[in-house]
């Protein structure tokens, strides 16, 4: 039954107004619906929502990621909007100027206004 149901990410926010401004103004996403308990957004035909909680920014992993055609151009645009990319030097994950290179993709990560980790990645051809 779930195979026919759309899935969407749920991203926590400790300050809903601040988070709404980040996703709308910094990332340029469209707000599709607002309610007291959630703000729904759209990106590339996919929907997700932010919701109020004091637990925002506590997950040590990526909560949502965008697949892009040109990672370098996307990073340049996001940096121009004030986004700072994370640098990692971990076993299996090393970034240089914010970018990690893998056999099947290139990726970069940044934090939203609430401290949640988000990513952008570009698949490699082949």
C-alpha positions as CSV (number, residue, x, y, z in Angstrom):
1,X,0.0,0.0,0.0
2,X,2.8,2.5,0.8
3,X,4.2,1.9,-2.7
4,X,1.4,4.0,-4.1
5,X,1.6,6.8,-1.5
6,X,3.9,9.8,-1.9
7,X,6.5,10.3,0.8
8,X,7.8,13.6,2.2
9,X,10.5,14.8,4.5
10,X,9.6,16.3,7.9
11,X,12.2,18.8,9.0
12,X,12.2,20.1,12.6
13,X,12.4,23.8,13.4
14,X,12.8,25.5,16.8
15,X,11.9,28.9,15.3
16,X,9.2,28.5,12.6
17,X,9.4,32.1,11.3
18,X,13.2,31.9,11.0
19,X,13.0,28.5,9.3
20,X,10.3,29.7,6.9
21,X,12.4,32.7,5.9
22,X,15.4,30.4,5.3
23,X,13.6,28.0,3.1
24,X,11.6,30.7,1.2
25,X,14.1,33.5,1.0
26,X,17.5,31.9,1.2
27,X,16.8,28.6,-0.7
28,X,14.1,30.2,-2.9
29,X,11.5,27.5,-2.3
30,X,7.8,27.9,-2.7
31,X,5.5,27.7,0.3
32,X,2.4,25.7,-0.7
33,X,0.5,25.8,2.6
34,X,0.9,27.2,6.1
35,X,-0.7,26.0,9.3
36,X,0.0,26.5,12.9
37,X,1.6,23.1,13.2
38,X,3.6,23.0,9.9
39,X,4.7,24.9,6.8
40,X,4.6,22.9,3.6
41,X,7.1,23.6,0.8
42,X,7.6,22.5,-2.7
43,X,10.9,21.9,-4.6
44,X,11.1,20.2,-8.0
45,X,7.7,18.6,-7.7
46,X,8.4,17.2,-4.3
47,X,6.8,18.4,-1.1
48,X,8.2,18.5,2.4
49,X,7.3,20.3,5.6
50,X,8.9,22.0,8.5
51,X,7.3,21.7,11.9
52,X,7.9,23.2,15.3
53,X,9.8,21.3,17.9
54,X,12.6,21.9,20.4
55,X,14.5,19.0,18.9
56,X,15.6,20.8,15.8
57,X,19.3,20.6,14.7
58,X,20.1,17.5,16.8
59,X,20.3,14.9,14.0
60,X,24.0,14.3,13.1
61,X,23.0,13.2,9.5
62,X,21.5,14.6,6.4
63,X,17.7,15.2,6.6
64,X,17.1,16.1,3.0
65,X,19.1,16.5,-0.2
66,X,18.6,17.9,-3.6
67,X,19.9,16.2,-6.8
68,X,21.2,18.9,-9.1
69,X,22.6,18.9,-12.6
70,X,25.6,21.2,-11.8
71,X,26.8,21.1,-8.2
72,X,29.4,23.9,-8.7
73,X,26.8,26.3,-10.1
74,X,24.4,25.4,-7.3
75,X,27.0,25.9,-4.7
76,X,28.0,29.3,-6.2
77,X,24.3,30.4,-6.1
78,X,23.7,29.2,-2.6
79,X,26.9,30.8,-1.3
80,X,25.7,34.1,-2.9
81,X,22.5,33.7,-0.8
82,X,24.6,33.3,2.4
83,X,24.8,29.5,2.7
84,X,28.0,28.1,4.2
85,X,29.1,24.6,3.2
86,X,30.3,22.2,5.8
87,X,33.8,20.7,5.7
88,X,34.3,17.1,6.7
89,X,37.4,15.0,7.3
90,X,36.0,11.7,8.4
91,X,36.7,8.1,7.4
92,X,35.0,7.7,4.1
93,X,34.0,11.4,3.8
94,X,36.5,14.1,3.0
95,X,35.5,17.5,1.5
96,X,37.6,20.0,-0.3
97,X,36.1,23.4,-0.6
98,X,32.9,21.9,0.6
99,X,32.7,19.1,-2.0
100,X,33.1,15.3,-1.5
101,X,34.0,13.2,-4.5
102,X,32.6,9.7,-4.8
103,X,32.6,7.2,-7.6
104,X,28.9,7.7,-8.4
105,X,28.3,11.3,-7.2
106,X,29.7,14.6,-5.9
107,X,28.1,16.0,-2.8
108,X,28.1,19.0,-0.5
109,X,26.3,19.7,2.8
110,X,25.1,22.8,4.7
111,X,23.0,23.6,7.7
112,X,19.6,25.3,7.6
113,X,18.7,28.1,10.0
114,X,17.8,25.5,12.7
115,X,21.1,23.5,12.5
116,X,19.6,20.7,10.4
117,X,22.0,19.2,7.8
118,X,20.9,19.4,4.2
119,X,22.7,18.3,1.1
120,X,23.1,18.8,-2.6
121,X,24.5,16.2,-4.9
122,X,25.3,15.7,-8.6
123,X,25.3,12.2,-10.0
124,X,28.3,11.2,-12.1
125,X,27.6,10.0,-15.6
126,X,28.1,6.3,-16.5
